């Protein structure tokens, strides 16, 4: 019984660490590195979860750059490219979801 309990704890611990690493995605890291006073680990993880739900992997790569270079967001928003217009629509949906679910 003791060996089963130790094994179960080890599996749980491993899964918890794996989940935390998976959760620390591109958006979350960019959020934390941006240096904004409101950027807490829990807020950035929440924003990452919303990004995972609403943006493609490629979208998240683009969006993460906005934290470091806000002008890039403006450039994308004003672009005439159909691809970037479609991205911006998804990005706005992500922003709204993050605002509603993450509180900021």
For each residue, the residues with C-beta under 8 A, 3 or more apart:
1: 4 5
2: 5 6
3: 6 7
4: 1 7 8
5: 1 2 8 9
6: 2 3 9 10
7: 3 4 10 11
8: 4 5 11 12
9: 5 6 12 13
10: 6 7 13 14
11: 7 8 14 15
12: 8 9 15 16
13: 9 10 16 17
14: 10 11 17 18
15: 11 12 18 19
16: 12 13 19 20
17: 13 14 20 21
18: 14 15 21 22
19: 15 16 22 23
20: 16 17 23 24
21: 17 18 24
22: 18 19 25
23: 19 20 28 45 48 49
24: 20 21 28 29 45 48
25: 22 28 29 48 51 52 60
26: 29 30 60 61 64
27: 30 31 44 47 48 51 60 63 64 67
28: 23 24 25 31 32 44 45 47 48
29: 24 25 26 32 33 44 64
30: 26 27 33 34 64 65 66 67 68
31: 27 28 34 36 39 43 44 47 48 67
32: 28 29 39 41 44
33: 29 30 67 68
34: 30 31 39 67 68
35: 39
36: 31 39
37:
38: 43 104
39: 31 32 34 35 36 43 44
40: 43 44
41: 32 44 45
42: 45 46
43: 31 38 39 40 46 47 102 103 104
44: 27 28 29 31 32 39 40 41 47 48
45: 23 24 28 41 42 48 49
46: 42 43 49 50 98 101 102 103
47: 27 28 31 43 44 50 51 98 102
48: 23 24 25 27 28 31 44 45 51 52
49: 23 45 46 52 53 101
50: 46 47 53 54 94 97 98 101 102
51: 25 27 47 48 54 55 59 60 63 94 98
52: 25 48 49 55 60
53: 49 50 97
54: 50 51 90 93 94 97
55: 51 52 59 60 63 90 91 94
56: 59 60 90
57: 60 61
58: 61 62
59: 51 55 56 62 63 87 90 91 94
60: 25 26 27 51 52 55 56 57 63 64
61: 26 57 58 64 65
62: 58 59 65 66 76 87 91
63: 27 51 55 59 60 66 91 94
64: 26 27 29 30 60 61 67 68
65: 30 61 62 68 69 72
66: 30 62 63 69 70 72 73
67: 27 30 31 33 34 64 70
68: 30 33 34 64 65
69: 65 66 72 73
70: 66 67 73 74
71: 74 75
72: 65 66 69 75 76
73: 66 69 70 76 77
74: 70 71 77 78
75: 71 72 78 79
76: 62 72 73 79 84 87 88 91
77: 73 74 88
78: 74 75
79: 75 76 84 85 88
80: 85
81: 84 85
82: 85 86
83: 86 87
84: 76 79 81 87 88
85: 79 80 81 82 88 89
86: 82 83 89 90
87: 59 62 76 83 84 90 91
88: 76 77 79 84 85 91 92
89: 85 86 92 93
90: 54 55 56 59 86 87 93 94
91: 55 59 62 63 76 87 88 94 95
92: 88 89 95 96
93: 54 89 90 96 97
94: 50 51 54 55 59 63 90 91 97 98
95: 91 92 98 99
96: 92 93 99 100
97: 50 53 54 93 94 100 101
98: 46 47 50 51 94 95 101 102 104
99: 95 96 102 103 104
100: 96 97
101: 46 49 50 97 98
102: 43 46 47 50 98 99
103: 43 46 99
104: 38 43 98 99
